């Protein structure tokens, strides 16, 4: 994979986000928190971990990337379990 990785709105209306790796390990809370739509099982297959599953209290999964940065995953309505 080539770094940095740009994330852009195909319509050109949204913000441009650059994803850059850093050499330091996570030592404190996230500097930025993302909420995304996706399939938690697919994200686990790609290296994420489930920190808290969706339940009667929250409508999303709390997950961590391989370095421990947390993010929330909302399951699209047509695939919600």
N, C-alpha and C positions, 0 to 999 in steps of 0.2 A: 504494500500500500504506500502511496506517495503522501507525504505530509507537507503542509497542512491540508485538511479536507474541507472544502467549502460546502455549506448547505444553503441552498437558495430557493426561493419561491419561483417555480417555473413560469408563473405569470409576470414575474418581475415586480410585484406589488409589495411583497413582504421583505423583512430584513435579510441581510446576508450574515450568516453565522460561520465563523471559522473554527474548526476543531483542531487543536494543536496538542501533541503530547508534551509532557514536561518530565524532567528526570526525577523530581522530588516525589516521595510517597505522600499520600494523604495523612495529615497530622491533626487537622481540625475539621470543623463542619465545612460542607461544600461552600464554595464561593458563589456558585450558581446552581440552581435546582431546576431540573427539567421535568415537565409533565408531558407524556407522549401517548399516542394511541398505538396499540400493538397487541401482539399475541405473546403473553408471558412465557409460554412453553418454547416458542421460537427464540425468544431472547435468552432463555436459559441455555438452549442449544448453542447459542453464539457466545456464551461465556458469562452471562449475568447470573446473579443469585437472587432468590426470593428472600426478602427480609421479613415481609409481612404479607400474607395473602389477603385478597379481597374477602370481606365477610359482612356480617350484619351491621357493623359500625362504619366501614369505609367502602366506597364503590370502586376502589382501585387497588392494584398491587404495589407495594413498596419494594423496589428492587435495588440491587447494587451492581455497578459495573465491576470488571475484574480488579480495579484498584480501590474499590470500596466506596466510590461516589454514589450517593443515593439518587434515585429518580422514581417517579410514580408512573405507572402504566395503566391507562384506561383501555378496557377491551371494547372494540367497536360494537355497537348494539346488535348487529347481525351475527356476531360470534360470541356474545356474552354467555357464560355458563350459568 
